[in-house]
Amino acid sequence: MSDAVQAITRAFAAAQAGDLAAADQICQALLARDPSYLPALRLGGVVAAELGRHGDAIELLSRALARDAADALTRTQLGAVFRLRADRALQAGDLAAALSDYDHALGCDASNADTHYNRANVLHAQNRDDEAVSGYDRALALRQAFPQAWLNRGVTLSRLARYDDAIASLDRAIALDASYADAWINRGNALRAQDRDGDALVAYARAMAIDPDAAFLRGTWLHARMTVCDWDRIDEALALLAARIAAGEPASPPFPALAMFSAPSILQTVARTWVDARCPERRDLAPPEIRAAAGRIRIGYFAATLHEHATAYLMAQLFESHDRDRFEITAFSYGPRTGDAMRARLVAAFDRVEEIGAQSDVEAAMRTRAMGIDIAVDLMGFTRDARPGIFACRAAPIQVAYLGYPGTMGASYIDYAIVDRTVVPASQQGDYTEKLVYMPSCYQVNDARRPRPEHGSTREDAGLPRDAFVFCCFNNTFKLAPRMFDVWMRILRDVDGSVLWLMEDNAWAAANLRKEARARGVDEERLVFARRVPLAQHLARHRLADLFLDTLPYNAHTTASDALWMTLPVLTCIGESFAGRVAASLVHAVGMGELVVVTLDEYEARATALARDAQALAALRDKLAASLRGAPLFDARAFTRDLEAAYRAMHARRLAGLPPDHIDAGEAI
């Protein structure tokens, strides 16, 4: 025993001196002679952990505890090793292994706030948000001054749509560390989700003052400014953002960039940068199996918007029109389970609805694979509540982007994008990571079963002058760029007594737009603001307007379809990017190409001329009303047949072992 004591003493000295290899060698020699020698089990476990051999460390410390179950220090050390191994598993994306090890660590030492915090992070990554909040609460009960836990608790509460609680949690993080930029950013995100855009802008501005180089903050901040129509030195800010994007910096999320830039190449760079940083392809996962050709093709539609939402309004009839002899249609829903009429209609339209909101991206992808989905269709892209991480895990052999996001996703794992030759000319194919599926008419499907309500109110009810010429634009306020507003104000000055009817997204935007009108010599009373109302009421009020004026660089999309459906002419100037060419596609698809112009000078002249020529405008409205009856834009059944032909062509290429390629849906099999 004296030899063993001397040897373990030398091992302790070596470990303290940093010579872990020598300490490890001595412990192994001692345990070879006596596998139950407790000092060697304890020290050997600690040294093995320091050397990164976590499995060996756990085995040795567990054997030590088996000899002396009351040894609190060894139990704590074992918990620390489980934590280290869990941290490594978490970094590698092995959430299940990380969670198991954190559970073991807490079994050894339940008083460690960091372990509770890291375990909650795993639960958050698994979309087990209620459990994650409880985990953060346990960490905070042990350590109140834990700003990271308050932050992540706030982020998780936001994902649960508990925004007031989220803001309170984020405020606790900020109270502990006023320079915590991430807390300010996420406070802004929670405020924006509550439509408190002005307050959100204050939070983003604080974050910018603290860390102007924070990942993706600058574009988020500018998007908030555009939402409230704060245009002070906006051109300078946009030029700086463009320079950072061109330099490859993570300067903006993809969606805000659509309303800031026209060049498709810039938008592709933004998307690729976002994907590389936030949702890169999971190359550690084996590819999904390719099913045999027999049976129906299985299509999975993924969305958070399967309820009363613009995407659902457009797509409902497509889901209902799929050929069930050839296709099996599944919805993968990760949004709210509402009880509204649209939700009920959609549930009835699918063969089945799979709820994946509580699953991690990997779990959702693996569930999709297990169901044998052949083609997974992402309806969200980079819009709010999107989950591109599911597609980064390769949920299906073929993955398609459609409708929600008007541009390239810049992701290697998205094989196809559904477009048409107006929104993406052949000359722009190089600006898309995806192969393009060209629909014969317009890429946007529309539901011909939507209502076409009669007048629901008078102009007086809407706050409009009874006899004025009413220009309108019901686009979101972030689409209202200064250059476009300059044109609109010149049109108002040229057309006596006319007014411009805009959507009031927020009070800050309305106040700023009135100020901008005054600065351009236009009486602010000539701007009239409409509040958001239920769909039928919104559609009906289009009958009170005379001409819809579109925006650049981001057009009206569903908003333009609504106007055309209600026989309100839409004047649009075709832009450079997908987002800036959608209205032109829609207008052409109802046979009204004379309402598409190519320059803003022509746009201004056409708007002024139509406002002065009541007969010409009436003829346009009559033509539009007559065109709707057979317009491709509102023929969802024909659109579905063309889309199904594209799906069959994609599937056939995959079965033949061919890579994705551009497809003309009108000529597909």
Stockholm file with secondary structure:
# STOCKHOLM 1.0

chainA/1-669         MSDAVQAITRAFAAAQAGDLAAADQICQALLARDPSYLPALRLGGVVAAELGRHGDAIELLSRALARDAADALTRTQLGAVFRLRADRALQAGDLAAALSDYDHALGCDASNADTHYNRANVLHAQNRDDEAVSGYDRALALRQAFPQAWLNRGVTLSRLARYDDAIASLDRAIALDASYADAWINRGNALRAQDRDGDALVAYARAMAIDPDAAFLRGTWLHARMTVCDWDRIDEALALLAARIAAGEPASPPFPALAMFSAPSILQTVARTWVDARCPERRDLAPPEIRAAAGRIRIGYFAATLHEHATAYLMAQLFESHDRDRFEITAFSYGPRTGDAMRARLVAAFDRVEEIGAQSDVEAAMRTRAMGIDIAVDLMGFTRDARPGIFACRAAPIQVAYLGYPGTMGASYIDYAIVDRTVVPASQQGDYTEKLVYMPSCYQVNDARRPRPEHGSTREDAGLPRDAFVFCCFNNTFKLAPRMFDVWMRILRDVDGSVLWLMEDNAWAAANLRKEARARGVDEERLVFARRVPLAQHLARHRLADLFLDTLPYNAHTTASDALWMTLPVLTCIGESFAGRVAASLVHAVGMGELVVVTLDEYEARATALARDAQALAALRDKLAASLRGAPLFDARAFTRDLEAAYRAMHARRLAGLPPDHIDAGEAI
#=GR chainA/1-669 SS CHHHHHHHHHHHHHHHTTCHHHHHHHHHHHHHHCTTCHHHHHHHHHHHHHTTCHHHHHHHHHHHHHHCTTCHHHHHHHHHHHHHHHHHHHHTTCHHHHHHHHHHHHHHCTTCHHHHHHHHHHHHHTTCHHHHHHHHHHHHHHCSCCHHHHHHHHHHHHHTTCHHHHHHHHHHHHHHCTTCHHHHHHHHHHHHHTTCHHHHHHHHHHHHHHCTTSTTHHHHHHHHHHHTTCCTTHHHHHHHHHHHHHTTCCCCCHHHHTTTCCCHHHHHHHHHHHHHHHSCCCTTSCCCCCCCSCSCEEEEEEESCCSSSHHHHHHHHHHHHSCTTTEEEEEEECSCCCCSHHHHHHHHHSSEEEECTTSCHHHHHHHHHHTTCSEEEESCTTSTTCCHHHHHTCCSSEEEECSSSSSCCCCTTCCEEEEETTTSCGGGGGGCSSEEEEESSCSCCCCTTSCCCCCCSCTTTTTCCTTSCEEEECSCGGGCCHHHHHHHHHHHHHSTTCEEEEECSCHHHHHHHHHHHHHTTCCGGGEEEECCCCHHHHHHHGGGCSEEECCSSSCCSHHHHHHHHTTCCEEEECCSSGGGTHHHHHHHTTTCGGGEESSHHHHHHHHHHHHHCHHHHHHHHHHHHHHHTTCGGGCHHHHHHHHHHHHHHHHHHHHTTCCCCCEEGGGCC
#=GC SS_cons         CHHHHHHHHHHHHHHHTTCHHHHHHHHHHHHHHCTTCHHHHHHHHHHHHHTTCHHHHHHHHHHHHHHCTTCHHHHHHHHHHHHHHHHHHHHTTCHHHHHHHHHHHHHHCTTCHHHHHHHHHHHHHTTCHHHHHHHHHHHHHHCSCCHHHHHHHHHHHHHTTCHHHHHHHHHHHHHHCTTCHHHHHHHHHHHHHTTCHHHHHHHHHHHHHHCTTSTTHHHHHHHHHHHTTCCTTHHHHHHHHHHHHHTTCCCCCHHHHTTTCCCHHHHHHHHHHHHHHHSCCCTTSCCCCCCCSCSCEEEEEEESCCSSSHHHHHHHHHHHHSCTTTEEEEEEECSCCCCSHHHHHHHHHSSEEEECTTSCHHHHHHHHHHTTCSEEEESCTTSTTCCHHHHHTCCSSEEEECSSSSSCCCCTTCCEEEEETTTSCGGGGGGCSSEEEEESSCSCCCCTTSCCCCCCSCTTTTTCCTTSCEEEECSCGGGCCHHHHHHHHHHHHHSTTCEEEEECSCHHHHHHHHHHHHHTTCCGGGEEEECCCCHHHHHHHGGGCSEEECCSSSCCSHHHHHHHHTTCCEEEECCSSGGGTHHHHHHHTTTCGGGEESSHHHHHHHHHHHHHCHHHHHHHHHHHHHHHTTCGGGCHHHHHHHHHHHHHHHHHHHHTTCCCCCEEGGGCC
//
